[in-house]
Amino acid sequence: MTGAPAPPMDHRPPEIPGKGCVRALGLGCGLFLALVLAGLAVLYWKAGWVVTVLETGFIRGVLDRAEADFETRTAVNDVLKAYDEERERADLGFGGFRTSLNAFSRSPAAMVLGAWDARASLKRLKTLPAGEAQRAQAVFDRLARAAAEEKIAADDLAGLIRRARQLPEEAAGDVRPVDVAELSADDLKRFLPEAERLLAERNVPEGPYEPDIVALIRRDLWASLEAGRRRE
């Protein structure tokens, strides 16, 4: 006996539960990845801008806090403008800009600015006796001179800061010479005697001293760019 013909077989694979969600998730991940890549591209393009903001912001901030005269600030602003143009021409990548920033942070100019910033920051240390504040100011003046005359290096100043903060030797790489402006009153009690010994050993005279900060900044900013170029 012949029955009715069987309906044609449906060879389509079974529907996977949640397939629409997986597809949506895939699209979302793709969009997220595209945004990340675009963000990285923008960051790469703006890396030099970020470095310039960090360096020039630090320099201008210290000059303001140190109450540098109008002529000095105007001259430094001219240097920073020229540096920004040179940085654009350098066209460094991430590694080059990082090397450049690190080189400037350890330069004599940065150490002088750090000492000036530390001198200006004494006003915020309300618990520091007047005599100690005067002593600290004299030490920071001598440190600025020692840095400008290259009688001390970045590692010398960073070592003084690390020991004043009672940090372990393993933390040496995390201490920057410009961190001298962040010392507390208790830190200064440990910092000043050792700094005075170092300055005496390096024959740094006492008394006020004003280095040619404009020339130092110009020299060390351009040197930092050269360091970045070599890294590339």
N, C-alpha and C positions, 0 to 999 in steps of 0.2 A: 504494500500500500504506500502510495506516494503522498507525503504530507506537503504542506506549504514550504516553499524555499526558505532556508535559514537566512536571517538578516546578515548583511555583510559585517565582517569582523572589524572592529575599530582598533587600528594598530597604533593609535596615538599613545605615547607613554603616559602613565598615570600622573596626575597633577601633584606636584610636590607641595605639601602644606607650607604655607608661609613664603612661597616663591616670590610673591609680589613684594613682601617685606625685604627679602634678600636682594632683589633687584633695586629697591629703593635705597637699601643700605649701601649697595655698591655704587650707586650714583652719588650718594652722600659722601662716601669715602673719596670718590674721585674728585668731587668738588672741593672737599677739605684738602686733599693733596695738592690740587691746583692752587688753592689759596695759600698753602704753606710755601709752595715753590715760588709763587709770586711775591710773597712776603720776604723770602730769602733773597730774591732778586733785588727787591727794593732795598733791603738791608745792606746787601753787597754794594749797591749803587751809593747808598747813603753812609757807608762805613766811614769814609773820609770826613763827612759832615759831622758825624758823631764824635770822632776824635777831635776835630777842630773845636767843637762846642766844649768838650771836656777840658782841653788845654787852654783855650782862650777864656773860658768861664773861670777857671782856676786863677789865671794870671790877673784878669780884671778884678776878680773878687779880692785877691790879696792886696792889690794896689789900693783898692777902696778902703779896706780895713786898716791898712797901714797908713792911710791918709797921705798918699803920694801927691806931690804937687801937680798942678794942671799941665805944666810943660812935659813932665815925665809921662803922665797918662796919655797925653796927645801923641807923643812920640811912640809909645808902645802900641797905641791903636793903629798907627801907620804901619808899624812892623807886622802886627797881626793881620791887617788887610793884605799886605804883600804876601804873607805866609799862606793865607787862604788861597790866593791865586796860584801860588807855587804848588800847594797841595793838590789843587785841581789838576794841574799839569802832570803831577807825579803819577796819578791814576793807579794807586796801590790797591792791592787786594786785602782781604782780611788779615792775613799773616803780616803783610807789610805795615799796615796801619797799627796793628797791635805792637809790633816791634818798635815802630816810631813813637808810640805813646809811652811805652816802657822806657825807651832811651831818654826821652825828655824828662820823665819823672825822676830819673837818677842823675840828671845833669847838674852842673854847678848853678845854673840859673834857677832850677827848681828848688835846690837846697837853700839858696839865698831867699827866695820867695817863702819857703817854708819857715825859715828863721824869722823873717819879717812877720809872717802870719802868727807865729808863736809869740812874738813880742807884743803884737796887737791883742792877742787872746788873753794876755795877763789881766786885762780889765774884767774878764768874766770870772776870775778865780777870787771870789770874795773872801775866802778863808785864808788867803795867802798874806802873811804879814808884810807890811810896807817894805821892811828891809830886805826880805826875800824877793819881793817883786823887783826891787832895784837891782839886786844881784842877778836875777834871771834875765832882766833886760840887758845887762852888761854881757852876760854869756851869749845871748842870742845875737847881739851885735858882733861879737867876736866870731861866732859860728858863721854868720853871713860873710864876714871878711875871709875866714878860712876857706869857705866854699868858693868864693869868687877868685881867690888866689890859688885855688886847687891845692891847699895844704891838707885838706881832709877829703875823703871820698864818700860816695853814697853809702858804702858798707860801714864806714866808721860811724856815721850819724845814725844809720838804721840799727846798728849794734847798741849804741847808747840808748835809743828808744826802747829796744826790746828788753834790755836789762832793767831799765827804769820801770817798765810795765810788768817785770818779773815773768816774762814769757819764756817758754822753753826754747832751746836752740832749734828744735824742729820747726818753730814758727818764724824763723828768720826770713824765709821767703815771702811771708805775708806782711812784713813791716816795710813801709815806704819812708824815705827821708822826710817827706812832707807831713808825715804823721806827728812830727814834733809839735805841731800846733794843737794836737788833741791831748797832750799830757795833762793829767790832773794835778792838783796841789800835792797830793801824796807822791805821785810819780816824779814831780820836780825835786822833791827832797832827795831822791835817789839819783836823778839825772844830773843835777847841777854839779855836785862834787866830782863826778867822773868826767863830765864835759870840761870842767876847769882843768883837770889833770891832762886831758888830751890836748887842750889848747896850749897849755904850758909846754908840753912835749914837742908840739909842732911850732913853737916860737911865734904864736899869734899875739900881736900886741894888744894891750887893753886900750879902751877909748872908743868913742863913736866912729863909725865908718859907713860911708855910703858908696857902694860900688856903682859902676856904670851899668845899671840894670837893663837899660835899653839895648846896649851892645851885647850883654850876656844873653838876653832873651833871643835876639836876632841870631846870634851864633849858634845857640843850642837848639833852637827850633829847626834851623836848616840842617844841622848835624843829625837831628832825629829823623828828618825826611831821608837823608842819605842812608841812615841805618835801615830804614824801611825799604829803600830801593835795593840795597844789598840782600835783604831777606827775600825779595821777590826772585 
